[in-house]
Amino acid sequence: MNVYKNRSSHSASGRKLLIYSSNLLPYSETFIKQQILSLHGWNPVLIGERYAPDGLSLKDLNHEVMLADHTPYWRELVFRIFRKIRFPDPFVMRRMRLLYANVIHAHFGTSAVDFWPYAERLGLPFFVTLHGFDITIHKNWWESGHGGRRRVTYPQQLLNLAGQPTVMFIAVSEAIKLRAQDFGIPENKIKTHYIGVDTEQFTPGDLPIPKRKKRILFIGRLVEKKGISLLIESIYQLNQSFSDVELIIVGDGELKTELQNQVEHLKINNITFKGALSPAMIKNELNQARVLCLPSITAKNGDSEGFGMVLLEAQASGVPVVSSARGGSEEGIVQGITGFKFQEGNVGEMSLALQTILSDDKIAHHMSLAARSFVQKKFCLQKCTHYLDSRYLKQMT
C-alpha cells in the first residue's frame, strides 16, 4: 500500500475519521467528497483500493488520502490472498493502526464487508451508509453469482455486520431504511440520514425559469434503473404538442448505444446525448434547464434508486423536478409545489407533469422559488453533516 498525503493547511481536530470507499472517487460519488468538505472538527482520511479512472480530483480535499494501489506488483497479490480468506493484510493493518482513528465510515455495503476485517480489529465505531444497489438488489441475484464470485456471500456478510455491536447503518432515505429492514437488518441498527447538497454551490442561474427554452434535463448513469427509455417515449409524446421541446441527456453507461438506437428508431431529432460531464459543466446544464426529469424504475434484479441526489441539486438550483425515484419522489419533492412525482413506469403521468411545467410559466416560476427554499430548509449539506457529526460523537461515548 502506498500512501499519498495532502495535509490540511489549517489545524485539524484530534478526532480522526477514516472514510472508506473502494474507488476514489467516480463522478457519481461526488456526494462523498462534498460530505468530507463539510465536516468540522474532524481530520478525515479517505481510504480506497484504487483511483477511479477519470474520477474526481481529490487535491482540494486538503486531507490525507491513503490509496491501496499495491506497488510493487506482488503486494497486490498478497493483498488479494488475504482478502479472499477474509483476513486483514498485516502490512495494510499496520498502516491503519498508525492512523490512530476514532471512527470509521464506509460508503456502500459492498465496501463495508470488504473493509470489515480491518475495522473489526481496530475495534472502532463503524458506520455503513447504504445508498441503493447495495441493499435493493435481490439476495438471490448476489447468491447466484451475478455480482461476481467474490459477492456470492455478500447478503450473509452484510447481515453478519448487522449483528456486530460496533456497527451502525445509515440509510440515505426512508425508502432505503425500509428495504434494509426487509433485507434482515434490525430496525434499531439503521438510522435515516440525508446527505444533503451544498446550497452555496448549487444556486439559481441568471436566466429565470419562465424565460428558458423548453429544455428537459436528465443527469445520471445510463443503466436500467434510471428508466431513460421511458423518458425517450415521453419526448416522443410531447413532440405531438410542442415543436420546440428538447431533451439533454447527461451521463454515460452500458445502455448508451441501445438508447441512441431507440431515438433513431422513433425518428426523434430533439434529443442530445452529452456523455459524462464535470460538476462545473453539469451546473451549466442546470442553469439552462426548465425542468429536470429522473424517471427511475426498479430493475429486473431489484436495483432501484436510493434517493437521487440530482433531484436536490436541481431544486437547489431553482429547477423544478419530475421523478418516480424511490425515496427521492416521496421525500425529496413537495408534490405540486417543487415538482411532480409520478407512478413508476407511467409514461402518461410523466408526460403530463412535464407538459405542465413546460407550458405554464406561472407554475414553473412558483415551483422554481419553492424548490430552492425547500432544499435550503430540509437538505442543506451543512445542516445534514452536523447531524452526522453528532452521530459519530454519540457512538464514541
Secondary structure, DSSP 8 states (H G I E B T S, - for coil): -EEEE---SS---S-EEEEE-SEE--GGGHHHHHHHHT--S-EEEEEESEE-TT----GGG-SEEEE---SSHHHHHHHHHHHHTT---HHHHHHHHTT--SEEEEESHHHHHHHHHHHHHHT--EEEEE-SHHHHS-HHHHHTTTT-GGGTTHHHHHHHHHT-TTEEEEESSHHHHHHHHHHT--GGGEEE----B-TTTS---SS-GGGS-SEEEEES--SGGG-HHHHHHHHHHHTTT-SS-EEEEE---TTHHHHHHHHHHTT--SEEEEES--HHHHHHHHTT-SEEEE-----TTS---S--HHHHHHHHTT--EEE--TTHHHHS--BTTTEEE--TT-HHHHHHHHHHHHH-HHHHHHHHHHHHHHHHHH-BHHHHHHHHHHHHHHHH-
